[in-house]
Amino acid sequence: MKEDFLHHVWQFKKFDIANLKTTKGESIQILNSGQYLQLAGPDFFNAQLIIGNQKWAGNVEIHLKSSDWYVHNHEKDSNYDSVILHVVWENDVPIFRKDNCEIPTLELKEHILLSDLHKYQSLLSQKSWIYCENEIGNVDDFIFKNWQERLFFERLERKSQLIFELVKELNHDWEAVLFCLLAKNFGLNTNGEMFYKVAKSIPFSVIRKESFSLESLESLLLGQANLLSHDFQDSYARELQKSYYYLVQKHQLCEKVIGSVEFFKHRPDNFPTLRLVQLASLYCEKQNLFSKIINCNLMSELYQIFNVSVSDYWETHYNFDRESSKKKKKLSKSFIDLLVINTIIPLRFAYALSQKKEIIQELIDLAVSIPTEKNVIIEKFNTFGIASKNAYESQSLLQLKKNYCDLKKCLDCAVGHSILKK
């Protein structure tokens, strides 16, 4: 038994509400169970009850045992002075206010139906992956689709918090914010944090000034990533070294980022050298990138924006001093899809919030037009009958798994509610 089950039971009145009495024998009538805000303080705010012959308005606190009131030191917290009812599974000790007046207590264990208790215990019994893996495929489609939309925007809200922190740090320069976010996602999971540090180590005013020289941008990004600190045989690498040292002095750049990029287990097309020079090419070929992408609602337009080529040298190299067969090495459609999912859509969501604009449907339409992501989480959901057809659905499933299933928040989930209501 967990407290969140009792929260669920009280919120949705999943118990026999007839003939309720306090542990002292006073009748209880629930007019309004209150607001479940999940904030600091009592569990339910602004409840309305009739206890005995007196109507009360105030807060409700819920515990497994009444003695938990003292375990959590509520008697010392003024936030709990307005509690009008203590709801518990088991009443083991009486609870008193500061004025030594006993707080009315409702013991629930005699009022909850055994069938509801069994459903809860069945839902939370250990499964191989998620608690509802045997039931999730049978949840009503209307309920699941509405929940997916909530999950999709919950995920964007979480990402937007980090974006707003960066916006503040970069003095509300949205072009600079886009540059840092793109850099992070060009680095993928392995090199994302290192690329992000590299981007933040270069003032975007420098990127603007040097964006007309591809060699300058390459040398800045590769140099700050500690990829130009070797003795090279390659003449182009030595040119980039000279350019980098000159630009460091010219713009009074800080020291290089501490750390190193990872090549291990990457296919050559994902080598950090190649991804950084592709990012350099993007900012050399496309000026004012933020203004170009902020109003794009079609993937065809975004594919065109990210259709950039590397310099001649990199067509025959993945790394310095190692020549390879010639290849154009443009950004693939699948890589651009990831950039749009992880950078463009969250950024547009955050920017719309800052401008107080409504673009919910535009973002849904854009995400629906992108093929579903492929990873072990999406594949696992598919085995339980939850197939993902596009990025809108796959992003929702990732939010569901990481922020509900993994945290065992079944009673905060529409799927869990639906299963318990059956």
Residue pairs with C-beta under 8 A, 6 or more apart in sequence:
1 64
1 89
2 64
2 124
3 62
3 63
3 64
4 409
4 411
4 412
5 120
5 411
6 62
6 63
6 64
6 87
6 88
6 89
6 108
7 36
7 43
7 62
7 411
8 14
8 411
8 417
8 420
9 15
9 108
9 112
9 116
10 33
10 43
10 44
10 60
10 62
10 87
11 33
11 36
11 44
12 417
13 30
13 33
14 112
14 113
14 116
14 420
15 108
15 111
15 112
15 113
15 116
16 111
16 112
16 113
17 30
17 111
19 27
20 27
20 28
20 29
20 30
20 106
20 111
21 27
21 28
21 106
22 28
22 51
22 85
22 104
22 105
22 106
23 91
23 94
23 104
23 105
23 106
23 107
24 102
24 104
24 105
26 51
26 52
26 104
27 50
27 51
27 52
28 49
28 50
28 51
28 85
28 104
28 106
29 49
29 50
30 47
30 48
30 49
31 48
31 49
31 50
31 55
32 46
32 47
32 48
33 44
33 47
33 60
34 44
34 45
34 46
34 47
34 48
34 59
34 60
35 44
35 45
35 46
36 43
36 44
37 45
40 79
41 59
41 79
41 80
42 59
42 60
42 61
42 79
42 80
42 82
42 83
43 59
43 60
43 61
43 62
44 59
44 60
44 61
44 62
45 59
46 57
46 58
46 59
47 57
47 58
47 59
47 60
47 84
47 85
48 55
48 56
48 57
49 55
49 56
49 84
49 85
50 56
51 84
51 85
51 104
56 84
56 85
57 84
58 82
58 83
58 84
59 80
59 82
59 83
59 84
60 83
60 84
60 85
60 86
60 87
61 69
61 74
61 80
61 83
61 85
61 86
61 87
62 86
62 87
62 88
63 69
63 72
63 86
63 87
63 88
63 89
64 88
64 89
64 90
65 88
65 89
65 90
65 91
65 92
66 86
66 88
66 90
66 91
66 92
66 93
66 94
66 95
66 105
67 92
67 93
68 88
69 75
69 86
69 95
70 93
70 95
74 80
74 83
75 95
75 96
75 97
75 98
81 97
81 98
83 103
84 103
84 104
85 103
85 104
85 105
85 106
86 95
86 103
86 104
86 105
86 106
87 105
87 106
87 108
88 105
88 106
88 107
88 108
89 107
89 108
89 109
90 107
90 109
91 105
91 107
94 102
94 105
95 102
95 103
95 105
96 102
96 103
97 103
116 420
119 419
119 420
119 422
120 420
123 131
123 132
123 135
123 410
123 416
123 419
123 420
124 131
124 408
124 410
125 131
127 133
127 134
129 380
130 136
130 384
130 401
130 405
131 405
131 408
131 410
131 416
132 405
132 410
132 415
132 416
132 419
133 384
134 384
135 415
135 419
136 384
136 385
136 386
136 415
137 384
137 385
137 386
138 385
139 415
139 418
139 419
140 418
143 414
143 415
143 418
144 386
144 414
144 415
146 414
147 396
147 400
147 413
147 414
147 415
148 392
148 393
148 396
148 397
149 364
149 396
150 414
151 395
151 396
151 397
151 399
151 400
152 364
152 367
152 392
152 395
152 396
152 399
153 349
153 360
154 399
154 403
155 395
155 396
155 398
155 399
155 403
156 345
156 346
156 349
156 363
158 403
159 346
159 349
159 350
160 346
160 349
160 350
160 353
163 177
163 181
163 346
163 347
163 350
164 350
164 354
166 177
166 180
166 181
167 174
167 177
167 350
167 354
170 176
170 177
170 180
170 204
173 204
174 290
174 347
174 351
175 204
175 208
175 288
175 289
175 290
176 204
177 290
177 347
178 289
178 290
178 293
178 343
178 347
179 199
179 204
179 207
179 283
179 289
180 196
180 199
180 200
181 343
181 346
181 347
182 199
182 279
182 282
182 339
182 343
183 195
183 196
183 198
183 199
183 279
184 192
184 193
184 195
184 196
184 199
184 343
185 192
185 338
185 339
185 342
185 343
186 195
186 275
186 276
186 278
186 279
186 339
187 193
187 194
187 195
187 196
187 261
187 272
187 275
188 270
188 275
188 338
190 262
190 265
190 266
191 261
191 262
191 272
191 275
194 225
194 257
194 259
194 260
194 261
194 262
194 272
195 225
195 261
195 272
195 275
195 276
195 279
197 257
197 259
198 221
198 224
198 225
198 257
198 276
201 224
201 253
201 254
201 256
201 257
202 220
202 221
202 224
202 253
203 251
206 220
206 247
206 251
206 253
207 217
207 220
207 283
209 251
210 216
210 217
210 220
210 247
211 217
211 283
211 284
211 287
212 284
213 284
214 280
214 281
214 284
214 311
215 239
215 240
215 243
215 311
216 243
216 247
217 280
217 281
217 283
217 284
218 240
218 276
218 277
218 280
218 311
219 228
219 240
219 241
219 243
219 244
219 247
220 244
220 247
220 280
221 276
221 277
221 279
221 280
222 228
222 240
222 244
222 273
222 276
222 277
223 240
223 241
223 244
223 245
223 247
223 248
223 256
224 253
224 256
224 257
225 256
225 257
225 261
225 272
225 276
226 256
226 257
226 259
226 260
226 261
227 261
227 272
227 273
227 276
228 237
228 240
228 241
228 244
229 256
230 237
230 320
232 238
232 241
232 320
232 321
233 321
234 320
234 321
236 313
236 320
237 320
237 321
247 253
261 272
262 272
263 271
263 272
263 319
266 272
268 274
268 318
268 324
269 329
269 332
271 318
271 319
273 318
273 319
273 320
274 310
274 314
274 318
274 329
277 310
277 311
277 314
278 308
278 310
278 329
278 331
281 308
281 309
281 310
281 311
282 289
282 306
282 308
283 289
285 308
285 309
286 292
286 305
286 308
289 305
292 305
293 302
293 305
293 344
293 348
294 347
294 348
294 351
296 302
296 305
296 344
297 362
297 365
297 366
298 366
298 369
299 337
299 340
299 366
299 369
299 370
302 336
302 340
302 344
303 333
303 336
306 331
306 336
306 339
307 330
307 331
308 330
308 331
309 328
309 329
309 330
310 328
310 329
310 330
314 329
315 326
315 327
315 328
315 329
316 323
316 324
316 325
316 326
316 327
317 323
317 324
318 324
331 339
334 371
337 370
337 371
337 391
338 373
340 366
340 370
340 391
341 367
341 370
341 373
341 391
341 395
345 363
345 366
345 367
348 359
348 363
349 359
349 363
352 358
352 359
364 392
367 390
367 391
367 392
367 395
368 390
368 391
368 392
369 390
370 390
370 391
370 392
371 390
371 391
372 378
372 388
372 389
372 390
372 391
372 393
372 394
373 388
373 391
373 394
373 395
373 398
377 397
377 398
377 401
378 388
378 394
378 397
378 398
381 387
381 388
381 397
381 401
382 388
386 397
388 394
388 397
400 413
400 415
403 409
404 410
404 412
404 413
405 413
409 416
410 416
411 417
411 420
